[in-house]
Amino acid sequence: MPLLELTDRGLYCPAGGFHVDPWGEVDLALLTHAHGDHARPGSARYLAAAPGAAILEKRLAPPAGELALDTLPYGARQRLGDVTVSFHPAGHVLGSAQLRVEGEGEVWVLTGDFKRAPDPTCAPFEPVECDVLVMEATFALPIYRWAPAEATARAILAWWDACAARGQCAVLYAYILGKAQRLLAELARLTDRRVWLHGAIANLVDLYREAGVAMLPTARVAEAPAGDDWAGRLVLAPPSVRRTPWVRRFGDHETAFASGWMQVRGMRRRRGLNRGFALSDHADWPALLRTAHESRARRVLCTHGYAETLARFLREERGLDAEALPTRFEGEEGA
C-alpha cells in the first residue's frame, strides 16, 4: 500500500490518519500554505508550518469559535499514527512549506507550491531527499524561465515613473497573498515612495509587517480623501476588481498585471492590460527539473498545471518513473 493515496477529498495518508491540502472537510488536514486552493475552511483540525499561522488563522477562522490549528517549526518532527511528519521551507509565500512524510520504510515529500528564486518575504526553498516526490507543475513548459526579480522590479518602477510623467495613476494588479507583498519588498530596494493598497491586500500586508518583512510604506485607498488626485501614484489591487467601478476613482490611469502568466504576451492583450510583468511565486521550467534531480526520488508524481507535460519529459528525457497525479483544483491564485 502506498504511503499516500488519492481519495475523493484529496491525498490521504492511511498510516497517519490525515489528508494533505484536502478538497473538502476532513478530520485532520495538513496544510502546505494559505492560498485558497490549498487551505480550505471546515476541517476539524489543522497542522501547518509555524511561520504561516497568522495568515491561516485569518483565512480559516470560523465565524464563531476558535480555529483548531497546531503548528510545527520548520524541520521539527511529529509522530502521527505510524508516520513521522515535518515541514520544510517551500519559498512560495510567507509560511509555505513542503511536507515530508516518513513511514513504512520510505519517505514521501509533497512540495505544495514552491519556487527556487530568492524572495525577501519568505524562507528560501530547502531541497529534501525522498523516495517519492509529489511536485507541482504550474509552469511546467520550457517557455517559462523567470528573469531576476530585481530586473522585473526595475521595469515596474520605470513604468510607474513613466505614468507619473504623463500625469497618470499606475494601477498594478497582483494576487493578494504573496505576490503583492513580494512586490512591496522588491521595490523597497529601489525606492522609498508610498504605495496605495486595496483593502484586501492591506490586511495581509499588515500580517507580513508583523512577521518582520520589510516593505515600502503603504496607505489604504479607502483612507484617501474624496476627489483626491491620484496622478503619479502606484496602486496595488487584486485582479478581481479589474473593470469594476472601484477603478474609476483613479481617473486617467494605466493598468498592469504582475504574474508568471505575463510571460506569454497574448495573455496581456486578452486581459486588456497596458503592461504585463512576468513575476511568479512558482518554480520555472529549469527549477522544476533541478528539484526533481536534487530530490533523488525514484518516483515523481506531478500535479497542478502542466502535470502530464512534466511527467512525460521526466520519463522520456530523464529516465524517471514519473506520472501525472490529477487534482480537482487546477487553478492558481498565487501565480
Protein Blocks (a to p, Z undefined) as FASTA:
>chain_A
ZZbdcdfebccdfknopaehiabdcfbdcdfbfcfklbcghifbdcddfklmmmmmmmmo
cfbdcdddddddehiacdehjbccddddehlaghiacddddeehiacddebjadfbdcfk
bccddddddfbdcddfkllcfklccddfklmmmmmmmmmmmmmmnopacdddddfbhjlm
mmmmmmmmmbccdcdddfklmmmmmmmmmnopacdddddfklpcghiafehiacdddfkl
goiaklmmnmpaddddddfklmpmklmmmnopabdcdddfbdcfklmmmmmmmnopabdc
deehjlllmmmmmmmmnopacdddddfblcdfkZZ
